[in-house]
Amino acid sequence: MLEHVDGSRPDPVDAPEPVVLGDRYRLDAVLGRGGMATVHRARDLLLDRDVAVKVFPPVHEDTDDLLRNRAEIRVLATLSHPGLVTLHDAGTVHHEDGSQQVYLVMELVDGPTLGERLREGALGVALTATIGRDVAEALAVVHAREIIHRDIKPANILLTDRSGGPTAKLADFGIARLAGATRLTMTGMTLGTMSYLSPEQATGSALGPPTDVYGLGLVLLECATGKAAFTGTAAEVAAARLTMSPTVPDQLDPRLGDLLARMTRMAPEDRPTAQEVADDLAAILASPADETLLLPVAAAGAGDTEQLAATRAVPRVEPPPADVPGGGRWARLRSPRALVVGAAVLLVGGVLLVAQLVTGDGAQQTPPAYPTVQGTLGESLTRLQESVEP
C-alpha cells in the first residue's frame, strides 16, 4: 500500500511529506513528469541506495492504461544491456475506490536527458556517433526479442559519463509492444511523439523494428544539426512525413550523412537494421574523418624544372620521418636539428634566387651582402655563394 511514514495514504505526486512505496522506497524529488507517469528520485531503504521510481496514475482494472503499465514491467524484466535502463523491482498500489497504481523501480542514471543537452546546441560528429551507437546496440537487443520501442526521442535517452567517456541509455518502454501482438491501444490511436514519428506511425500502418530506426535517425540528425528535422503543428508534421524525407545537410561528415539518409527513408524495408546502424557508427568512431584533406604531391616532369647556370648540385635535405614518436609535427619543428636544417634551406633558397636573377638578363649587378654564419655550415654556404656569383 502507498503510505506516508506515519501510515496515512497520500497522493504520491502531490504529497508534501515523504512517501514510502512497498515499505521500502522513499520518494524524493521529481525528476520528470509526463502524461503517462511521474519519475521520482527515491531511496531504497533496504539496500541503502538511490534509485529511480516511475509512478503511473491510478487506473481501474482491465483498462488499456493498466494493461500498458503491466506490459512495460514484462518488457523491462526480459531485457539486460548496458544501453538500457535496468529494472530492479515493480509493484502495485491498491486503492479503496478499486483503482490500482503501478510503479517501477529502476536504475538511477545521474545525468541529463539528450533533450536537455540539445538545448545547448548541436553535438559534434564523435558524440553524435557515440550516442547513436549506444542506442542502436540497445535497439538491436530489443528487436531480437521482437519488441518495438515506438517512442525514440531525445527525452527518452539518458546521458551519463563513465570511465571510457560519455554513454547513452534508452529509457521509457511505456508504449512498447511485442511485434505482431495485439495492440494495447484503441484502434486507430497513435502513440509516440509527433516530431519523431515514422511515416508508418503517421498513417497508422503496421509497425516494426524499422520504425525505431527511423526515429533514431531523426534524433541523430537533430544531434548533428542542433534542430529538429520536422517542426510545426501536429497536422503539418504528420503531413510532412508522408510527402518528404528529412533534409540531411551537405556539410555533415559524408559517412554520417549517408547513414542518416538511409535511416530516414520513407519505405521501412529500405532502412538499415539497428545492428547495421550500430556497426556503421562504430566504424565512424574507429576511423574519424581528418580535419584537413591533404592533396598528394605530383611527380616532377621534364618541364617542371629550370636549369640554372653556374651552379653546383646541392644534396637534397630529407624531411624527418612522419611517425617520430612522442612529439608530433610541432615537436619535430622545435628540435635543434630541425631548426638548423630549416635555416640552411632558407639561406640556400635565397642564394639560388639571387643567382637566377643575376643570370637571367646578363646585366651586371652588385652582389648583395649575405648574412654571416659561423662554423661548418657557414663555410659551406660561403663556398656555395662563390660558386654561383658571376
MARMINU-713080 format. One line per 3 residues: their letters; for each residue x, y, z of C-alpha. Coordinates in nm, 4 decimals, always signed. Example, Ala and Ser with C-alpha at 12.3 -4.5 7.8 and 13.67 -1.06 7.14 Angstrom:
2
AS	+1.2300,-0.4500,+0.7800  +1.3670,-0.1060,+0.7140
***
This chain:
390
MLE	+0.0000,+0.0000,+0.0000  +0.1097,+0.3564,-0.0727  +0.1574,+0.5357,+0.2596
HVD	+0.3361,+0.8111,+0.4477  +0.5952,+0.7140,+0.7014  +0.3214,+0.7840,+0.9596
GSR	+0.0846,+0.5333,+0.7942  -0.1517,+0.7731,+0.6120  -0.2238,+0.7398,+0.2378
PDP	-0.1320,+1.0470,+0.0255  -0.1290,+1.1095,-0.3449  +0.2270,+1.0066,-0.4481
VDA	+0.2658,+1.3011,-0.6842  +0.1434,+1.5902,-0.4729  +0.2229,+1.4673,-0.1216
PEP	+0.4124,+1.7301,+0.0838  +0.5637,+1.4660,+0.3166  +0.7857,+1.1662,+0.2337
VVL	+0.6025,+0.8780,+0.0689  +0.7163,+0.5169,+0.1033  +0.6172,+0.2567,-0.1547
GDR	+0.6013,-0.1071,-0.0516  +0.7567,-0.0247,+0.2876  +1.0853,+0.0150,+0.1029
YRL	+1.1132,+0.3004,-0.1494  +1.1029,+0.6558,-0.0150  +1.0093,+0.9031,-0.2893
DAV	+1.2199,+1.2181,-0.3052  +1.2495,+1.4848,-0.5760  +1.0540,+1.4643,-0.9010
LGR	+1.2921,+1.4034,-1.1912  +1.0351,+1.4227,-1.4683  +0.6632,+1.4352,-1.5235
GGM	+0.4650,+1.3433,-1.8324  +0.1165,+1.2451,-1.9345  +0.1778,+0.8763,-1.8654
ATV	+0.3847,+0.8765,-1.5447  +0.5940,+1.0697,-1.2946  +0.9557,+0.9729,-1.2265
HRA	+1.0985,+1.0309,-0.8790  +1.4422,+1.0092,-0.7342  +1.3993,+0.7655,-0.4469
RDL	+1.5874,+0.5853,-0.1731  +1.5865,+0.2087,-0.1420  +1.5666,+0.1757,+0.2374
LLD	+1.6501,-0.1948,+0.2283  +1.9643,-0.1818,+0.0126  +2.0537,+0.1771,+0.1069
RDV	+2.0943,+0.3032,-0.2497  +1.9427,+0.5683,-0.4746  +1.7010,+0.4522,-0.7434
AVK	+1.4502,+0.5987,-0.9871  +1.0831,+0.5171,-0.9283  +0.8315,+0.5610,-1.2073
VFP	+0.4783,+0.6034,-1.0702  +0.1805,+0.5687,-1.3056  -0.1521,+0.7442,-1.2426
PVH	-0.4258,+0.5383,-1.0709  -0.6277,+0.3318,-1.3200  -0.9052,+0.0753,-1.2935
EDT	-0.8834,-0.2934,-1.3704  -0.8958,-0.4040,-1.7345  -0.8285,-0.0587,-1.8795
DDL	-0.5827,-0.0112,-2.1624  -0.3643,+0.2013,-1.9336  -0.3310,-0.0745,-1.6758
LRN	-0.2543,-0.3314,-1.9429  +0.0083,-0.0994,-2.0880  +0.1692,-0.0473,-1.7447
RAE	+0.1873,-0.4191,-1.6808  +0.3256,-0.4716,-2.0299  +0.6139,-0.2352,-1.9559
IRV	+0.7029,-0.4403,-1.6491  +0.7115,-0.7588,-1.8544  +0.9152,-0.5930,-2.1293
LAT	+1.1792,-0.4475,-1.8984  +1.2042,-0.7686,-1.6971  +1.3235,-0.9569,-2.0071
LSH	+1.5931,-0.7071,-2.1071  +1.9510,-0.6633,-1.9913  +2.2013,-0.4455,-2.1756
PGL	+2.4380,-0.1568,-2.0840  +2.2412,+0.0669,-2.3212  +1.9104,+0.0026,-2.1436
VTL	+1.7898,+0.1331,-1.8083  +1.7833,-0.1659,-1.5697  +1.4584,-0.2649,-1.3966
HDA	+1.5113,-0.3500,-1.0268  +1.1600,-0.4026,-0.8962  +0.7910,-0.3357,-0.9583
GTV	+0.4777,-0.3139,-0.7506  +0.1125,-0.2166,-0.7421  -0.0751,+0.0070,-0.5000
HHE	-0.4432,-0.0841,-0.4466  -0.6792,+0.2000,-0.3569  -1.0163,+0.1846,-0.1803
DGS	-1.2031,+0.3013,-0.4900  -1.0872,-0.0079,-0.6751  -0.8172,+0.1665,-0.8754
QQV	-0.4615,+0.0436,-0.8956  -0.1370,+0.2328,-0.9208  +0.1636,+0.0639,-1.0796
YLV	+0.5195,+0.1717,-1.0028  +0.8564,+0.0640,-1.1423  +1.1869,+0.0778,-0.9565
MEL	+1.4716,+0.1346,-1.1993  +1.8389,+0.2151,-1.2197  +1.9049,+0.5808,-1.1433
VDG	+2.1028,+0.7438,-1.4237  +2.2765,+1.0539,-1.2914  +2.2899,+1.2727,-1.5971
PTL	+2.0776,+1.4867,-1.8277  +1.8472,+1.3654,-2.0977  +1.9592,+1.4125,-2.4547
GER	+1.6794,+1.6669,-2.4906  +1.8303,+1.8776,-2.2139  +2.1755,+1.8505,-2.3686
LRE	+2.0464,+1.9607,-2.7098  +1.9282,+2.2901,-2.5616  +2.2963,+2.3863,-2.5584
GAL	+2.3279,+2.3328,-2.9343  +2.4432,+2.0749,-3.1858  +2.6797,+1.7940,-3.0900
GVA	+2.9986,+1.7004,-3.2699  +3.0259,+1.4014,-3.5008  +3.2019,+1.1888,-3.2378
LTA	+2.9418,+1.2460,-2.9649  +2.6550,+1.2042,-3.2107  +2.8027,+0.8749,-3.3301
TIG	+2.8645,+0.7576,-2.9727  +2.5057,+0.8240,-2.8677  +2.3730,+0.6647,-3.1839
RDV	+2.5912,+0.3554,-3.1465  +2.4843,+0.3008,-2.7841  +2.1136,+0.3377,-2.8600
AEA	+2.1344,+0.1301,-3.1797  +2.3080,-0.1535,-2.9938  +2.0330,-0.1443,-2.7307
LAV	+1.7660,-0.1471,-3.0012  +1.9310,-0.4467,-3.1664  +1.8858,-0.6396,-2.8404
VHA	+1.5269,-0.5189,-2.8069  +1.4402,-0.6062,-3.1661  +1.5913,-0.9537,-3.1276
REI	+1.3227,-1.0105,-2.8615  +1.0634,-0.8909,-3.1149  +0.9964,-0.5803,-2.9059
IHR	+0.9426,-0.2361,-3.0585  +1.0070,+0.0774,-2.8531  +0.7913,+0.3073,-3.0713
DIK	+0.8875,+0.6325,-2.8957  +1.2524,+0.7093,-2.9722  +1.3099,+1.0751,-2.8844
PAN	+1.5726,+1.2875,-2.7027  +1.3726,+1.2880,-2.3778  +1.3928,+0.9074,-2.3641
ILL	+1.7721,+0.8935,-2.4000  +1.9711,+0.9445,-2.0803  +2.3346,+1.0562,-2.0847
TDR	+2.5987,+0.9663,-1.8312  +2.9769,+0.9802,-1.8082  +3.1731,+0.6619,-1.7484
SGG	+3.5465,+0.5995,-1.7265  +3.5563,+0.5338,-2.1002  +3.3683,+0.8529,-2.1887
PTA	+3.0038,+0.9527,-2.2372  +2.7421,+0.6822,-2.2777  +2.3722,+0.6806,-2.3621
KLA	+2.0900,+0.4686,-2.2218  +1.7482,+0.4138,-2.3748  +1.4605,+0.4548,-2.1316
DFG	+1.0800,+0.4530,-2.1178  +0.9258,+0.1444,-2.2714  +0.5839,+0.2713,-2.1662
IAR	+0.4302,+0.2265,-2.5122  +0.6416,-0.0655,-2.6292  +0.4717,-0.3775,-2.7563
LAG	+0.5626,-0.7162,-2.8906  +0.5859,-0.7264,-3.2691  +0.2763,-0.8993,-3.4046
ATR	+0.0970,-0.8986,-3.0689  -0.2423,-0.7424,-3.0076  -0.2111,-0.3679,-2.9720
LTM	-0.2585,-0.2348,-2.6223  -0.4233,+0.0802,-2.7503  -0.7518,+0.1623,-2.9092
TGM	-0.7873,+0.1021,-3.2816  -0.6569,+0.3993,-3.4763  -0.4841,+0.5525,-3.1740
TLG	-0.1310,+0.6721,-3.2476  +0.1216,+0.6631,-2.9654  +0.4550,+0.8378,-2.9871
TMS	+0.5922,+1.1896,-3.0002  +0.4816,+1.3726,-3.3137  +0.8189,+1.5242,-3.4055
YLS	+0.9833,+1.1810,-3.4210  +0.7041,+0.9676,-3.5681  +0.7811,+0.7470,-3.8650
PEQ	+0.5692,+0.7607,-4.1830  +0.4056,+0.4301,-4.0882  +0.3103,+0.5687,-3.7464
ATG	+0.1623,+0.8790,-3.9074  -0.0619,+0.6646,-4.1284  -0.1473,+0.4031,-3.8653
SAL	+0.0233,+0.1287,-4.0679  +0.1925,-0.1814,-3.9295  +0.4977,-0.1070,-3.7163
GPP	+0.8228,-0.2961,-3.6820  +1.1926,-0.2531,-3.5967  +1.2409,-0.0071,-3.8892
TDV	+1.0053,+0.2285,-3.7021  +1.2603,+0.2650,-3.4224  +1.5451,+0.3049,-3.6731
YGL	+1.3603,+0.5953,-3.8377  +1.3040,+0.7652,-3.5017  +1.6696,+0.7236,-3.4081
GLV	+1.7685,+0.8707,-3.7452  +1.5668,+1.1854,-3.6715  +1.7193,+1.2090,-3.3235
LLE	+2.0759,+1.1800,-3.4564  +2.0029,+1.4320,-3.7305  +1.8942,+1.6751,-3.4600
CAT	+2.2130,+1.5984,-3.2666  +2.4236,+1.6811,-3.5725  +2.2375,+1.9982,-3.6762
GKA	+2.1016,+2.1303,-3.3474  +1.7419,+2.1497,-3.4695  +1.4527,+1.9105,-3.5231
AFT	+1.4013,+1.7905,-3.8797  +1.0239,+1.8402,-3.8683  +0.8551,+2.1299,-3.6911
GTA	+0.5124,+2.2921,-3.6995  +0.1644,+2.1915,-3.5929  +0.0763,+1.8263,-3.5424
AEV	-0.1057,+1.8207,-3.8763  +0.1869,+1.9831,-4.0592  +0.4397,+1.7466,-3.9061
AAA	+0.2290,+1.4408,-3.9881  +0.1726,+1.5582,-4.3462  +0.5458,+1.6173,-4.3942
RLT	+0.6170,+1.2528,-4.3080  +0.4026,+1.1384,-4.5971  +0.5499,+1.3655,-4.8636
MSP	+0.9216,+1.4087,-4.7951  +1.2290,+1.2712,-4.6273  +1.4197,+1.4971,-4.3867
TVP	+1.6944,+1.7138,-4.5331  +2.0469,+1.5975,-4.4497  +2.2889,+1.8944,-4.4823
DQL	+2.5824,+1.8526,-4.7206  +2.8196,+1.9888,-4.4537  +2.7870,+1.6752,-4.2405
DPR	+3.0535,+1.4071,-4.2386  +2.9717,+1.2157,-4.5613  +2.9588,+0.8800,-4.3847
LGD	+2.7249,+1.0077,-4.1138  +2.5109,+1.1943,-4.3659  +2.4724,+0.8859,-4.5843
LLA	+2.3732,+0.6727,-4.2849  +2.1131,+0.9248,-4.1643  +1.9649,+0.9439,-4.5135
RMT	+1.9273,+0.5647,-4.5214  +1.7801,+0.5508,-4.1707  +1.5076,+0.8016,-4.2603
RMA	+1.3935,+0.6590,-4.5914  +1.0192,+0.6602,-4.6464  +0.9842,+0.2846,-4.7036
PED	+1.0576,+0.0764,-4.3904  +1.2139,-0.2049,-4.5942  +1.4757,+0.0366,-4.7328
RPT	+1.6156,+0.1263,-4.3904  +1.9128,-0.0500,-4.2289  +1.8671,-0.2671,-3.9218
AQE	+1.9594,-0.1389,-3.5774  +2.2659,-0.3642,-3.5746  +2.3799,-0.2291,-3.9126
VAD	+2.3404,+0.1243,-3.7777  +2.5478,+0.0353,-3.4712  +2.8206,-0.1183,-3.6888
DLA	+2.8364,+0.1842,-3.9220  +2.8589,+0.4276,-3.6308  +3.1278,+0.2167,-3.4644
AIL	+3.3269,+0.2339,-3.7898  +3.2967,+0.6140,-3.7926  +3.4249,+0.6292,-3.4346
ASP	+3.7122,+0.3916,-3.5135  +3.8253,+0.5998,-3.8121  +3.7325,+0.9658,-3.7586
ADE	+3.7465,+1.1955,-4.0592  +4.0577,+1.4149,-4.0934  +4.0183,+1.7821,-4.0134
TLL	+4.2116,+1.8726,-4.3303  +4.2392,+1.6844,-4.6582  +4.5951,+1.6870,-4.7914
LPV	+4.6471,+1.6799,-5.1685  +4.9047,+1.4284,-5.2986  +5.2375,+1.5686,-5.4204
AAA	+5.2555,+1.5480,-5.8015  +5.5582,+1.3745,-5.9555  +5.8027,+1.6116,-6.1233
GAG	+5.8082,+1.6031,-6.5041  +6.0694,+1.7016,-6.7609  +5.9296,+2.0525,-6.7981
DTE	+5.8891,+2.1185,-6.4265  +6.2483,+2.2360,-6.3595  +6.4671,+2.5150,-6.4874
QLA	+6.8454,+2.4694,-6.5222  +7.0408,+2.7457,-6.3503  +7.3755,+2.8457,-6.4972
ATR	+7.6992,+2.8123,-6.2991  +7.5533,+2.6214,-6.0073  +7.6618,+2.3127,-5.8227
AVP	+7.4380,+2.0236,-5.7315  +7.3122,+2.0658,-5.3765  +7.2258,+1.7469,-5.1828
RVE	+6.8566,+1.7203,-5.1025  +6.7699,+1.7648,-4.7361  +6.5274,+1.4823,-4.6476
PPP	+6.2457,+1.5704,-4.4061  +6.2343,+1.3820,-4.0744  +6.0095,+1.0724,-4.0665
ADV	+5.6398,+1.1486,-4.0181  +5.6000,+0.8882,-3.7439  +5.8557,+1.0195,-3.4926
PGG	+5.7122,+0.9027,-3.1595  +5.6204,+1.1270,-2.8729  +5.6157,+1.4657,-3.0301
GRW	+5.4040,+1.5117,-3.3399  +5.4616,+1.7791,-3.6009  +5.5210,+2.0672,-3.3584
ARL	+5.7747,+1.8721,-3.1517  +5.9746,+1.7893,-3.4651  +5.9850,+2.1551,-3.5663
RSP	+6.1110,+2.2552,-3.2233  +6.4134,+2.0149,-3.2264  +6.7656,+2.1734,-3.2691
RAL	+6.8383,+1.9696,-3.5796  +6.5178,+2.0847,-3.7439  +6.5984,+2.4492,-3.6710
VVG	+6.9470,+2.4216,-3.8251  +6.8180,+2.2417,-4.1331  +6.5419,+2.4985,-4.1725
AAV	+6.7875,+2.7877,-4.1561  +7.0098,+2.6222,-4.4140  +6.7237,+2.5659,-4.6538
LLV	+6.6124,+2.9290,-4.6272  +6.9634,+3.0634,-4.6901  +7.0286,+2.8266,-4.9813
GGV	+6.6974,+2.9244,-5.1357  +6.7880,+3.2913,-5.1098  +7.1259,+3.2345,-5.2749
LLV	+6.9760,+3.0393,-5.5649  +6.7129,+3.3065,-5.6190  +6.9801,+3.5760,-5.6399
AQL	+7.1774,+3.3656,-5.8862  +6.8756,+3.3249,-6.1101  +6.8119,+3.6994,-6.1099
VTG	+7.1758,+3.7732,-6.1964  +7.1981,+3.5298,-6.4849  +6.8515,+3.5873,-6.6196
DGA	+6.9187,+3.9131,-6.8119  +7.3010,+3.9197,-6.8219  +7.3198,+4.2623,-6.6518
QQT	+7.5963,+4.3262,-6.4021  +7.4651,+4.3920,-6.0541  +7.6411,+4.4480,-5.7263
PPA	+7.6189,+4.1294,-5.5211  +7.4222,+4.1858,-5.2036  +7.5726,+4.1390,-4.8608
YPT	+7.4881,+3.7944,-4.7244  +7.4378,+3.7161,-4.3579  +7.7414,+3.5751,-4.1800
VQG	+7.7044,+3.2202,-4.0443  +7.9765,+3.0767,-3.8192  +8.1117,+2.7216,-3.8200
TLG	+8.0951,+2.4395,-4.0742  +7.7550,+2.5472,-4.2020  +7.8880,+2.8989,-4.2682
ESL	+8.1874,+2.7665,-4.4639  +7.9633,+2.5501,-4.6815  +7.7340,+2.8417,-4.7562
TRL	+8.0326,+3.0643,-4.8451  +8.1559,+2.8096,-5.0993  +7.8052,+2.7827,-5.2427
QES	+7.7821,+3.1612,-5.2692  +8.1151,+3.1816,-5.4540  +8.0110,+2.9109,-5.6985
VEP	+7.7026,+3.0998,-5.8165  +7.8475,+3.4520,-5.8317  +7.9326,+3.5598,-6.1936
***
